[in-house]
Amino acid sequence: MAEKMTDDKIDEISNAIDIALADISKEFDVSISFGNISYDDTMFYSKMTVLINGADSKEIRAYKQNYKFHGLPKLGTTFSDRGRTYTITGFNTRARKNKILIRRDDDKNFHCSIDMIKQFAI
């Protein structure tokens, strides 16, 4: 029987895939990324996302489509809370409560509610 799939083996294979995809990314002017990896003894799998460079992500498109309906400020608006600065970066349509994606001044990403944005950013 072949060897089992381990964390080290997955890291090795993932790094090889990343190197191979770098050429494809340059050739077609796209960004390629992988989601979380799941695995068992014999295989691993992950979602691959390919985005045309310069194109809006689905979260940005969703924000642009929904911000007026919810009475929110424009994408990229900054606001302050407890001495930190946050920037609105997108909209998660699948989230039940915390639909707004924000980035703190130290580049850490968070989710927050529409009401929080209305309280602090408007």
N, C-alpha and C positions, 0 to 999 in steps of 0.2 A: 504494500500500500504506500502511496505517496505521503510525503510529510504533511502535517496539519497546518492550517492557517493560523499564524500567530500575529501579535501586534508588530513584532519586528519584521516579519515577512511582509505584512501589509504596508508598513512604512517604506520598505525597500521597493516594493512594486509601485506604490503611489509616487515615490520620487522619480522612478523611471518613466512613469506615465506623464508626470509634469514636464520632464525634460523633452519627451517626444512631442507633447502638445505645444511647447513653446514655439517650435518652428511653424506649426499649423496656425497658431495665434498671429504670428507675424505675417505669414503669407496671406491670410484672409482678413487681417485687421480686425480681429475679434478678441474678446477676453473669455477665457474658459476657466470655470471653477467647479469644484466638487462640493457636495453637501456632506452631511454626516455619513460615516461608513458603518455598515452593519456586516457581521460575518458569522459564519459557523466553522466547523472543522474543515470544510472543503472549498468554500467560496467566500467572496466578499462582494458587496455591491454598494453603489452610491449614485445619487442623482448628479448628472453633469448639466451645467448651465452654460450656454454660449450666448454672449451679448456682443452685438456690434459696437465697436469702440465709438464713443460719443453719443450713443443712443441712451434714452432714458430707461432705467430699470422699471419693472412692473410696479414697485412701490412708489416711484416718482410719478409714473403715469397715473396711478390710482389717486395720489394726492391732488394732482392737477385736475382730475375729473371730479373730485369730491369736495374740495376745500370751500367753494362758494356755497354749496348746499348746506354744509355744516357751520357756515359763518366763521371760517378760520382765516388766518392771515396767509399770505403767499408762501410758497415753498422757499426755504432759505432764511426765513425770518428768525432773528435771534431774540432771546429773552433771558432774564437773569432770575435765579432762585437760589437763596442761601449763599450768595457770593460766587456762584458758578454761572457761566454763560452756556446756553444751550442753543442749538440750531435745529430747526425742523427739517427733516431729511426724507420723509416719506409717509405712506399710509398703508397699514396692513389690513386689507379687506377681510381677512379670515379671522382676525382677532375679535373677540366678543366685547371686551371692555377697553383695553389699552391699544387703540388702533393707530395712534400717532407715533412715528419713529423719530427720535431726536438723538443728536450727538452732542456730548458735553465737550467743553473746551480742551479736555485732555484726550479727545478722540475715542472715548468710551461711548458705546451705543446703548440707548434705553428705549422703552416703550412707555407711553403715558396716555392718559385719557383725553378725549376731546375737551372735556370740562377744564382740565388743567391748562391746556393751551389757551382756552378762552380766558381763564383767570390771569395767567402770567404774560401772554404774548399779545393780547389785544389792548 
